[in-house]
């Protein structure tokens, strides 16, 4: 920057300096955007690579979010089956039902007497004729208990089952939740996998942008030498390259968001069909607006970081001859 420019700037009031500061940054940001389209093919290729790289961890995060929603809905549908001693009277059972309904951990209670249990077993098993030859009904009465949301987790449901089994009328209880624990373990593993893949792809994004900016610096080497010769500051020379990196990140983040939305749209019908087989009616969720802003913000920061590291390394090696 020339001495006259410095003198003119020093005479401006603070508000004027702030306005000039923002004007210069906006001008250089717009100029760096224009530089991208001087070589549209290579710029679009770089943006596409960044979009795909960012979409993979973001898509896995969307998968984890939907898996957590599904497991949480299945948690709320978990049921405990309590088998009643055979010799208990109907009055004793009704007293037991009243006590169980008073539990703070219980949301819903359903009683299935022995006759209803036999009819349901005949209907589902196909052994109706064989069961007709039995002298007496071998099936016990059953109470199905639906826990509240707080006790719908595997740990909470087991705690409630242990408490219910202490009732004297209960022969034993059953909680079929091992499959849910396995599913939750898979979700936790998937979360860690997302973090590991995201870390690797973040590094890849920084390297791709850094190498792109390095090539841009080499292509403008003569221009940079002239700028240094006339007294341009390091920050003035660096700024267009930093904004270029930010633009790469912003556009790459938007492309990643578009890719994720296309994947969600493509998979939504298949997921709805699969969940329908399990009696669930959930829709696949994409990124929220807040998550979109976070994705674009992270991508722009990675673009700035990659360009900053490249600029700091390569601009120092360029001096006017």
N, C-alpha and C positions, 0 to 999 in steps of 0.2 A: 504494500500500500504506500502511495507517495506521501511526502511530507505535507503537501497542500491538502490532501484528503484528510490526513490526521489533524491538521490545524482546523479545517472546516468542521470536523466532527467534534473537536474539543470546544468549539464555540456554541454548539447546540445545547439546549437545556436537556435535563435528564429524560423528560417525556419524549423529546425529539429523538434522542439517541435510542430509546426503546423502540420507537416506531421504525426508525431506520434499520435497527437490528432485525426486526421481524420482516421488514420489506426485503432485505437482502436474503434472508433465509427462504422466504417464499419464492423469490426469483430463482435462487439456486436449486430449490426443490423442483420447480417447474422445468428448469433447464435440464436437470438430471433425468426427469421423465422423458423429455424430448430426446435425450441421448439414447435412451433405450430403444427407440423406434428407428434410429439410424441403421441399426442392424437387427431388424425384426425377427429374422429366423432364429439367430442365436439367442436373442432375448427370450423368445417364446419357448425355445427348448429348455433354457435354464429355469424359467417359471414353471414349466410342466414338470421338470424333475423335482423342483421344490414342492409343488402341489402334491405329487404322488408321495414324496418322502414324508410330508406333514400329515397326509390323509391316513397313512397306515396306523400310527399310534392313536390318532384321533378316532378312527373307525373302531379300533380295539376298545378305546374308552367308551364309545357308544355301545359296543357289545356288552361290556361289563355293566354299564348303567342299566341296560335292558335286562340282563341276567339277574341283577340285584332286584329289579322291580318284580320279575317273575317269581323269584324265590321268596320275596316278601309276601306276595299274594298267596303263594302256596303255604307259607308259614301260618297265615291267618286262617287257612282252611284245615290245619292240622287237628286231628281228633284223638282223644284217648278213649279206649274201650275198656270198660270195667265189667268183669264177669261176677255175677252175684251167686252166693252160696245157694245150693239147690233147695235147702230146707227152710228158707226164709219166707215168712208170710207176706201177703200183699201189703198189710198195714205197716210192717217193718220196712218194706221197700219204699213205701211212700214217705215214711219218716226219713229214710236215707236220702231220697230225692230232695226233700226240703232242706236238709243240711248241706247237700252239695250245691244247690242253687244259691245258698247264702255265702259260698266262698267268694272272696273278692277276686280271685284269679280266674273264675269261671264266667264265661260269657253266655253259653247256651248248654242246656241239658236235654237229652232225649232218651226216653225209656222204651226199650223193646222187650216185651214179655216173652215167655218161652214159646207160646203159640205163634206169635208174630215171627220170632226167630226161625222156627221150623218152617213156616210158610215161605219165608224169604229164601231159606236154604234150598227148599224143594224147587223153587222157581229158578234159582241161579245155577244149581248143581246138575239138574237133570235126573236126580235120583228119587223122584217123587214116588214111583211105584215101589221101590225097594224100602223106602222109609215107612211106607204104609204097613209093612209087616212087623215093625218094631212094637214091643209091648208098651213102651212108654217113650215120651219125648226125651231124647238124650241131651238136648241143647239147654244151656242155662239162659236166664234172663240177662240182658246186657243194658248197660247205661253208657251212652256215648256223650262225652264231655268235650266241648269246644273251648279252649283257653282264650283269655283276653289277648289283645295284641302284645302286651308286655311279656306274657308267658307263652307266646307262640314259637319262640326260638327253641332249638333242641335242648339247651340247658334249662330254660324255664319250664318247658313241657315235662322234662324228667323230674324236676323239682316238684311240680304239681302232681305227677303220677305217684311219686313216693309218698306224698301227703295223703292222697286219696286212698292208697292201698292200706293205710293204717285204719281205715274204717272197718269195724268188725264184720259187717255184712259182705264185704268184698272178698272174693276168693283170690283173684289176681287181676292185674291190669296189663294192658298192652299198648305200646306206643310205636307205631311203624314209622320211624323217622330217620332210619339209617340212610336211606336213599337221599333224603334232604341234606343230611350232613355231608354226604359225598358231593352233592351238587354245590354246596357252599364251599367245600374245600377246592373244587375246581374253579369256582369264581375267585377265591383268594389267590390261587395259583395264576389265574389269568391276569389279575391285577398286578402281580409282581412281574409277569411277563411283559405287560404293557409298559411298566416303568423301565424295564431293561431295554426294550426295543426303542422306547421313546428317547432314552439317553443316547443310544447309538445313532439314531436318526437325527437327533439334535446336532451331534458332532458332524454327521454327514452334511447337514444343511450349512453349518458354519464353514466347512471345508469347500463346499461347492461355491458358495457366495464369495469366499476369500479368493478362490482361484479365478472366478469370473472378474472380480475387481482387479486382480493382478494383471490379467490380460488387458483390461481397460487402461490401466496405468501404463503398461508397455506401449499400447497403441498411441497414447497421448504423451509420450516421453518428451518429444520436442516442444510441445506446448507447455509442459511443466517446467522445462529448462528455461524457456523464455519468461514465464511468470516469476520464477525465482530470480532471474536476472534483473527484472524491473522492480524487485522488492516486495513481491506478494508474500504475505505471511503463510506459515504452515497451515493454520486453520482455514484460511481462505482457499488454499489449494485442496485440502482434504475434503472440504464440505461437499462438493458435488459427488465425490465417490461414496461418501457416507450416505447421502440421500439416495444414491443409486441402489446401495445395499438394502436400505429401508424399503424402497419401492419393490425390489425383488421379493422381500419378505411379505409385504402387504398383499401383493398380487398372488404370490404362492399360497398364502393363507386362505384367500378367497377361493382359489381353485380347489384347495383341499376341502373347503366347506361344500363346494358344488359336488365334488366327487362323493363325499359322505352322503349328501342328500340323494344322489342317484342310487347309491348302494341301499340306503334305507327304503327308497321307493321300490327297488327291484326285489328286496327280500321281504317286504312287509306282508304280501299275500301268502307267501310260503310259511312265514312264522305264524300268521293268524290261523292257517290250516292246521299246523302242528299243535298250537296251543288249544285249538278247538277239540282235539282228540282227548285232552286232559281237562276239558270243561272250563277253560279259562278264556276270557274275552279281552285281552290286552292288545293295544296297538304299539308298534315299534316306535320308539322315540328317537328323534335326531338331536342335533345340537340345539340348545336353547340360544336365544339372542345373546345372553351373557357369556355363554361358552364360545359363541362365534367371536365376540369381542376379545375374549381371552386368547383364542387361537390366533387371530390376526395380530394382536398385541405381542404375543410370544414370537410369531413369525417375523414381525418387524424388528423386534429386539435382536433376534438371531441374525437378521440381515445386517443390522447396524454393527453387531459384534464381529461378524465375519469380515465386513468391509473395513472396520477399524483396525483389526489385527493385520490385515493385508496392507492397508495404507501405511500404518506405522512402520512396517517392515520394508516396504519397497520404495516409499517416497524418500527415505533417508539416503538411499543409494543413488538417487538422481541429483546431480549437481550440474549447474551450467558449465559448459566447457569453454 
